[in-house]
Amino acid sequence: MVRARITEALCRVLSRSPIRAWATLATTAVVLALATVTPEMAPTTAASGAATGRIEGTVRLVAPPGAAIPSGAYSPRRVSRPPHRASEIANVVVYLKDAPRAATLSAIRAQMRQEDEGFVPRLVAVTRGSTVEFPNADPYFHNVFSLSRGATFDLGRYPRGERRSRTFSHPGLIKVYCHLHSQMSASIMVFDHTHFAIPETDGHFALADVPAGEYRLSAWHERIGESAKSIVVDAGRIVRIEFTLPVETQ
């Protein structure tokens, strides 16, 4: 189509005087060239503009002022020997408080074992629609239950080697307990988006593909609750942030 239009323009201008013909021909060629290139450049420019950024940071745990010295004088009665405690950083989840709700989410299948009269891990973070399994690894019965608003359930008593599960359809914090062992407790965080992470053992975390915008970023721990900070995520940029939580690591 472009060649036909140029040919037609040539035929019209060549019948005029040479000077006017060449001037008109030059103007026509420029206009046609611009009309041809612009539509092809616009999509490329739009596609190259990144609409997301990245958040990276660390979570540091520090003993709160005046923290009591750990003592085993009044340890709860246990049938089994207390296990080696996992790092407290595993009980922290970092997430965007006001992230846009995802229309569709990939379900996760996570696990929270009952082991040595405790839940391992004590914190699990999943997306809405995910399933958490509760295998019993102890040589006696357990009975997992929750009375949380987001999920109320009772899995009943079951022995070692068996497992039961629960699918979580609503976002929020789910507190989990055992009817038979009062010291057992754990937390399940269910999110409507994918912008959350449990830090690595060194405290580092990263949230990728975050839509550009202003947010409140929260670092939540099962005992102290959350610590939130305001951040701005720019397209194609990395936001770096650090949290310091007053958590006794013991």
N, C-alpha and C positions, 0 to 999 in steps of 0.2 A: 504494500500500500504506500509506503514511504517513497519507493522508487517511482511509482506511477505519479505521485504528487509532484516530485521533483521534475520529471519529464514534462508534465503539463505546464509547470512554471517556466521551464526553459522555452517551450514553444511560444508561450505568450510574450516573454520579454525579448526574444530574438527578433521579433517583428518591429521593435521600437528602435530608436536611435542607439548607437553603440554605447555612448556614455551612460544614458539612462538605463539601458538594458543591463549593463554590468553592475550598476549600483543596485538596481532592483533585484537582480539575481543574487547578489551577496546578502542582501537583507533577507530574502526568502530562504536562503540556505541556512542562515543563523537561526531563524524562527523554527524551521523544520527540525534542525538538529536539537534544539532545546526541547521541542515537543516530543522527540524520540527518546532522549536520555532520561529526563526527569522521572517518568513513571517507573523506570527500572531501578533508579537509585533510592527512591523512597522506602521500598520494602527492605532493602539491605540495611539502611540506616536504622529503621525501626527494630529489625531483628537483632542488630548488634548491641542495642542498649540493654544492659542487664537490669532486671527489676528486683533482684535480690542481693542481700549482703550476707555477712557471716559474723558470728559472735564467738570470740574465744576468751578464755579467762581461767582463773584458778580460784579454788576455795581453800582458805586456810582456817584450820581449827586451832583455837587458842583457849587455854584454861581460863575460865571466868575469874574475876578478882574474888579472893576469899573462898575459893573452891575448897570443899571439905576433902580431907585426905581419905582415899578409899580404905574401907575397913571390911573385913570378913566376919566381924563379930556377930552380925545379925543377918547373915545370908539366909535366903529362903530355904526351907527344907526341900531337898531334891533326892530323887531316887538314884539318879546317875551323877557322875562326876561333871562339874561345870566345864564346858568346852573352852578352848582358846577363843577369845573374843576377836571378831573381825574388826578391821579398822573402822572407826566412826565415819570416815569419809564415805563409806558405802551406804550410810543412812541419810545421805543428802541427795536431793534432786534439784537441778537447776532448770527453770522453765520460764516461758513467756506467759505472764498472767493474762494479757489481753490479746493473745494471738487470734487471728481469724479462724473460725470454726471450719474444719475441712469437711467438704461434702461427702467424700469417700475416704476411708482409712484402711490400711492393711492390718488385719488382725495379727496379734502376737500371741504365741503360746509360751507362757512363762511358768516358772516352778518356784514354790516356796515349801521347802521340806520341813518336816517336824523331826528334829534331831536333838538328842541330849536335852529334852524338855525345853526346846526353844524353836523359833522359826528361823530358817536359814534359806535365803537372806531375810533380814528383818524389814527390808524395803524393796518393793517391786514397783516399777513404773511401766505402764502399758497404755496403748491407745484404746479408745472406746470400741467395744465389740470383741476385745481380746479375752482369752481364757487363761486362768491361773490354775495349775495343778497343785494339790497338797498331798504328796506322798508321805506315808508314815515310816520313818526309819528307826523308830524306837521299839524296844521289846515289850511295849505295853500300849494300851488303847489311847487314842486322842479323839477329841471332838471339836472340830474347827467351826467357829460361828462368827457372825458380825451383826450388829444392830445399827449400822450406819445408814444415813439417809439414802445414799446412793445405791446401797445393796444390803438387804437384810436376808440372812440365810443361816442355816444350820445343817452341816454336812453329816451329823450323827457320829456315833462311835464306830471306829474301825481299827483293826489291828495292824501290826507291823507287816510290811510288804504290800499293803493295799494303798490305793490313792483315789482321791475324789477331786472333782474340779468344779469351778464356777466361772461362768461367762459374765463379764461386766459391760452392761449396755449404757450406763450413764456416767458422765464425768464426775470427778470429785475424789475426796479422800475416804478410803475404806479402812477402818480399824478392825483388825482380826485378833481373835482370842481363842483360848481353849477352855471348854467347860470343866475339864478334869485337872488342869494345872494353871492356877491363878496367875503365876508369874509370866506366862507366855503371852506375848503381844507382838503385833507386827502391823505394817502399814502398806496399803496398795494405793498408788496414785493413778487415777484413770484420766486421760487427757482427750480433748476433742481435736487435737492437732498433733503434729510430730515434732514440735519445737521444744524438746525437753531432753535431759541427759543426766545420768548419774556420773559424777566425776571419776576419773581414773584414780589409782592408788596415790598418785602424787598430787592430786587435787585439780588437775587440768581437765577442762571440758570444752566442747565446741558445739555450736548449733549452726548448721549449714542451711543454705537456701531460705533465709528469712526474708519475707517481703519487706521492701523498704518502708520505713515509717517510724513513728514514736511508740515506745513500749515501756512497760514495767517488767524488769527482769527479776525473778525471785529465786533465792536459794533457800530451800525448805529442809529443816531437820526435824526428825520425829519428836524430839524433846523440847526444842526451843521455838518451834514454829518457823515462820519465814522472815527473811531479810530481803527487802526489795529496793531496787534502784531504777531510776529513769534512764533510758538510753535512746539514742537515735541511730537507726540503721540506714546507711546510705547504700544505694545500688552499687555493686561492684567493690565495696569497701569492707574492711574488717574492723569490727569494734572490739576493743580489748578492755576487760574489766576484772576486778578482783573483789572477792567477798572474804570477810574475816568474821567467823562465827564463834561465839563464846561457848564452845562445847568441850567438856572435859573428856579427853581421849582415854584416860586410864590405861 
